Amino acid sequence: MRWLRLQWFSISAGLKLWLDEPLGHLFNALVLAIALAMPWAIAQGLSALIPSMDRAVGDPEVSLYFRTDASEDSVQTAATKLKRDFDLESVKVVTPQQALARLREQSQTPDLASALPENPLPYTVVATLRVDAKTDTNLIDSKIAEWKKYAGVEFVQYDAQWVRRLQGLLNSAQLIAGALAVMIAGMVLVVTFNTVRLQLVRNQAEVHVLKALGATDAEVGRPTLWWSVSLALVAFGLAYGLVSGGMGLADDAVGQWIRQFDSGFRFQAPSMVTALGMVSVWVVLVMLGAWASVRSTVWRIH
């Protein structure tokens, strides 16, 4: 109970700081909010652009063209084996009849295809690969080399450069996301440290009195720590509003143009799950910066 009373006293003292200078503290929260909102908005925008770029690049495919004398059973067996060898989004067997029908639909001279004495097209297996940043492209290349020697396969079509391009895009997205996370953490620590230091320096007379009464550094700084938590929550709310509003404006200004090429594109506001996860990390970072500032500043003042 004594510990709870001390914490409640510290929380009350920390929140009363807002009454002393509400406008100044609101500006402090705005500084923190901007420090968070800028990289957060970039990350949120990338989370919408990267899938759109992925769709624009397209899914890499492996196409197996069989000999004209290959049986349907052997083709189905090859399709089943293909599923075991690769991480696939989908696999489809195209019969000669389906291939000829598609040729007639897409050809500018369909009568020419109809005039053929017999169907010259073979069975084809088209597989769509599932590629991410950790995909081993060398393993895919070795598997493709094996399939080129598979019994009944006449030709294997595979664009290795396409897969590497897509994987490079995904790796770049991960690097940018990691850099933004480090940037956010660094900015939060620096801004919080300086904000709390200025608050303690402004109240250094109270620090001297509390230390003279025998208070420890932790007891002196505890109200400021709770004030920093309230500052962090207010700043996060402002940052969330800035990012959500920014995504709405970006969707109106740029999203309409992008949707001409990608109908599924949207600049969306951060989800509540993302916001809850970020606010937890955000408060911890702010408290770390505030704790370091309290330890350093109280020692220097006293």
Helices and strands as residue ranges (DSSP letters): H 2-20, H 22-57, E 61-66, H 72-85, E 88-94, H 96-106, H 110-114, E 124-129, H 137-147, E 153-158, H 160-202, H 204-212, H 217-250, I 251-255, H 256-258, H 272-301
